[in-house]
Amino acid sequence: MRILKNTSLKPYNTFRIDCSARTLIRVKSIKECGLLFGGGLKFSKPLLIIGGGSNLLFSGDFNGTILKPEFTGIAVEELDGNDVIVSAGAGVNWDGFVEWCVNGGISGVENLSGIPGSTGAAPVQNIGAYGVEAGDVIEKVVAVNTTDGSKRVFRNEECGFAYRASIFKGPEKGNYLIARVFFRLSMKNKPNLDYGSLREEVMRTGKPTLKNIRETILRFRQSKLPDPSVIGNAGSFFKNPLVSKMQAEKLSIKYPGLPVYNDLSGRSKIAAGWLIEHCGWKGKRVGDAGVHEKQALVLVNYGYASGKEIFELSEEIRLSVLKEFRIGLEREVELI
Ligand SMILES: Cc1cc2nc3c(=O)[nH]c(=O)nc-3n(C[C@H](O)[C@H](O)[C@H](O)COP(=O)(O)OP(=O)(O)OC[C@H]3O[C@@H](n4cnc5c(N)ncnc54)[C@H](O)[C@@H]3O)c2cc1C
């Protein structure tokens, strides 16, 4: 366990906001968590658990304790016919995990290639991309109760997975530290290429092997999204809004070209980036806070923007989308 006092959070968030935390604790094992949460060690509240800080916007200094689980290790737990159960520690870099699976011929997470952050955050966020969500392949989650240090296992159906949501972000927020995630994957390649032009691009460059799917997705992502190591950002700032089918039809008539997708919930999903771009925000910059020039859904920090400045810009964007389309955008990034 490593305890840091009054430390800068700049290396701990991909927006690269320069604020500080009163205490930051890097924990290496479930045992250390047991000691912390079981009362063996006093720490100041509020408590915030972070992974790679790639979905967070710090609005100012954090006057409590930030806990960063650094549990490592990827293991094959069980073979069950073509299925394989693989587990990974919360601190394992998510894309490192995906690469490990792809290199080992294990299918199921290749469409989630290139998403920044930790494996521990994948169930919290129910991360998703290119037609796949983490909740589709998570078997169970092992977590530690932050009030007494006890261990609890959540089966998939207990996690409340929904679009970029789970119970760990909802009713149980802050109550559990995710320590290890178990995935049900497959030794048989089951390509899922139905999203947008993915199939076309994969087939253009070769066969639908796990490696080719991963490389195609990494190329797609690099061409569309800014690299946080070059320019501070946290990916999509807002969620794609869900509206009724009737509202979507009306909007499509008024705004030809508006991208509308069918959602499993029976509602229609609208591309938030298109709404923001239509309101003239793409490429706009206010001081060091800005809207990315290639993807209007991504807000960026050109260098020294504060979290407050990025938040204020996001609120202006939200207001203009509300006025133009009567749609209230919901933040995907978590404001701290
Ligand atoms: C360039 C870029 C592209 C992105 N693309 C995508 C994308 O395609 N799809 C997508 O879904 N997301 C995307 N994201 C968002 C982000 O990568 C994910 O949300 C990711 O899961 C966040 O992981 P993290 O470890 O950085 O979590 P953090 O940002 O540190 O934390 C996120 C939340 O999870 C909680 N948390 C983290 N670890 C734990 C733990 N061990 N136990 C309990 N709670 C925990 C935190 O308290 C917080 O509520 C992108 C971000 C960037 C910067």
PDBQT file of the ligand as one rigid body, heavy atoms in Angstrom, charges set to zero:
ROOT
HETATM    1  C1  LIG A 401     -10.081   8.569 -25.796  1.00  0.00    +0.000 C 
HETATM    2  C2  LIG A 401     -11.148   7.850 -24.992  1.00  0.00    +0.000 A 
HETATM    3  C3  LIG A 401     -11.997   6.958 -25.619  1.00  0.00    +0.000 A 
HETATM    4  C4  LIG A 401     -12.994   6.297 -24.904  1.00  0.00    +0.000 A 
HETATM    5  N1  LIG A 401     -13.803   5.407 -25.562  1.00  0.00    +0.000 NA
HETATM    6  C5  LIG A 401     -14.754   4.725 -24.885  1.00  0.00    +0.000 A 
HETATM    7  C6  LIG A 401     -15.587   3.778 -25.563  1.00  0.00    +0.000 A 
HETATM    8  O1  LIG A 401     -15.454   3.521 -26.748  1.00  0.00    +0.000 OA
HETATM    9  N2  LIG A 401     -16.543   3.140 -24.823  1.00  0.00    +0.000 N 
HETATM   10  C7  LIG A 401     -16.706   3.369 -23.487  1.00  0.00    +0.000 A 
HETATM   11  O2  LIG A 401     -17.581   2.748 -22.881  1.00  0.00    +0.000 OA
HETATM   12  N3  LIG A 401     -15.923   4.263 -22.827  1.00  0.00    +0.000 NA
HETATM   13  C8  LIG A 401     -14.953   4.946 -23.495  1.00  0.00    +0.000 A 
HETATM   14  N4  LIG A 401     -14.168   5.854 -22.835  1.00  0.00    +0.000 N 
HETATM   15  C9  LIG A 401     -14.408   6.127 -21.402  1.00  0.00    +0.000 C 
HETATM   16  C10 LIG A 401     -13.503   5.322 -20.441  1.00  0.00    +0.000 C 
HETATM   17  O3  LIG A 401     -12.400   4.796 -21.107  1.00  0.00    +0.000 OA
HETATM   18  C11 LIG A 401     -14.283   4.204 -19.767  1.00  0.00    +0.000 C 
HETATM   19  O4  LIG A 401     -15.387   4.715 -19.084  1.00  0.00    +0.000 OA
HETATM   20  C12 LIG A 401     -13.407   3.387 -18.801  1.00  0.00    +0.000 C 
HETATM   21  O5  LIG A 401     -14.083   2.245 -18.355  1.00  0.00    +0.000 OA
HETATM   22  C13 LIG A 401     -12.974   4.190 -17.573  1.00  0.00    +0.000 C 
HETATM   23  O6  LIG A 401     -12.003   3.416 -16.901  1.00  0.00    +0.000 OA
HETATM   24  P1  LIG A 401     -11.086   4.033 -15.788  1.00  0.00    +0.000 P 
HETATM   25  O7  LIG A 401     -10.305   2.935 -15.201  1.00  0.00    +0.000 OA
HETATM   26  O8  LIG A 401     -10.308   5.158 -16.355  1.00  0.00    +0.000 OA
HETATM   27  O9  LIG A 401     -12.169   4.541 -14.751  1.00  0.00    +0.000 OA
HETATM   28  P2  LIG A 401     -12.229   5.927 -13.970  1.00  0.00    +0.000 P 
HETATM   29  O10 LIG A 401     -12.468   7.020 -14.951  1.00  0.00    +0.000 OA
HETATM   30  O11 LIG A 401     -11.063   6.060 -13.072  1.00  0.00    +0.000 OA
HETATM   31  O12 LIG A 401     -13.547   5.697 -13.111  1.00  0.00    +0.000 OA
HETATM   32  C14 LIG A 401     -14.805   5.587 -13.732  1.00  0.00    +0.000 C 
HETATM   33  C15 LIG A 401     -15.849   5.175 -12.683  1.00  0.00    +0.000 C 
HETATM   34  O13 LIG A 401     -15.591   3.856 -12.239  1.00  0.00    +0.000 OA
HETATM   35  C16 LIG A 401     -15.373   3.837 -10.823  1.00  0.00    +0.000 C 
HETATM   36  N5  LIG A 401     -14.327   2.844 -10.599  1.00  0.00    +0.000 N 
HETATM   37  C17 LIG A 401     -13.142   2.734 -11.254  1.00  0.00    +0.000 A 
HETATM   38  N6  LIG A 401     -12.481   1.649 -10.837  1.00  0.00    +0.000 NA
HETATM   39  C18 LIG A 401     -13.251   1.062  -9.891  1.00  0.00    +0.000 A 
HETATM   40  C19 LIG A 401     -13.109  -0.102  -9.074  1.00  0.00    +0.000 A 
HETATM   41  N7  LIG A 401     -12.050  -0.925  -9.152  1.00  0.00    +0.000 N 
HETATM   42  N8  LIG A 401     -14.098  -0.391  -8.194  1.00  0.00    +0.000 NA
HETATM   43  C20 LIG A 401     -15.197   0.390  -8.101  1.00  0.00    +0.000 A 
HETATM   44  N9  LIG A 401     -15.377   1.496  -8.836  1.00  0.00    +0.000 NA
HETATM   45  C21 LIG A 401     -14.422   1.827  -9.730  1.00  0.00    +0.000 A 
HETATM   46  C22 LIG A 401     -15.006   5.254 -10.453  1.00  0.00    +0.000 C 
HETATM   47  O14 LIG A 401     -15.338   5.546  -9.113  1.00  0.00    +0.000 OA
HETATM   48  C23 LIG A 401     -15.845   6.041 -11.429  1.00  0.00    +0.000 C 
HETATM   49  O15 LIG A 401     -17.177   6.113 -10.957  1.00  0.00    +0.000 OA
HETATM   50  C24 LIG A 401     -13.148   6.537 -23.520  1.00  0.00    +0.000 A 
HETATM   51  C25 LIG A 401     -12.273   7.435 -22.870  1.00  0.00    +0.000 A 
HETATM   52  C26 LIG A 401     -11.279   8.072 -23.589  1.00  0.00    +0.000 A 
HETATM   53  C27 LIG A 401     -10.345   8.994 -22.878  1.00  0.00    +0.000 C 
ENDROOT
TORSDOF 0
